């Protein structure tokens, strides 16, 4: 009887340690400060680009940088991946946050996506 109770308790403990909860948040902001008039058809869409950044926190504080820094790193990675030339710019930037929480640690990941446009005039 005790052996059976120990197995059940051990199984519940393992299940609790492996269980996680997570959430996803969506934040949209435009990083471009340049004023551009889009009244005319003076641009073409080149494609899309993505950048990622993440941090892992142990006990909520140890091992990671601030969430603001993670966001900025994701946007910087997106611009590096864009390899812009000439009159190209990134528009419609969207940031997605994914947070996965476990018993002792949390993993925060930001993904920045945008559209590459090229101005023809």
Secondary structure, 3 states (H helix, E strand, C coil): CHHHHHHHHHHHHHHHHHCCEEEEEEEECCCCCCCCCCCCCCEEEEEEEEEEEEEEEECCCECCCCHHHHHHHHHHHHHHHHCCCCCEEEEEEEEEEEEEECCCEEEEEEEEEEEEEEECC
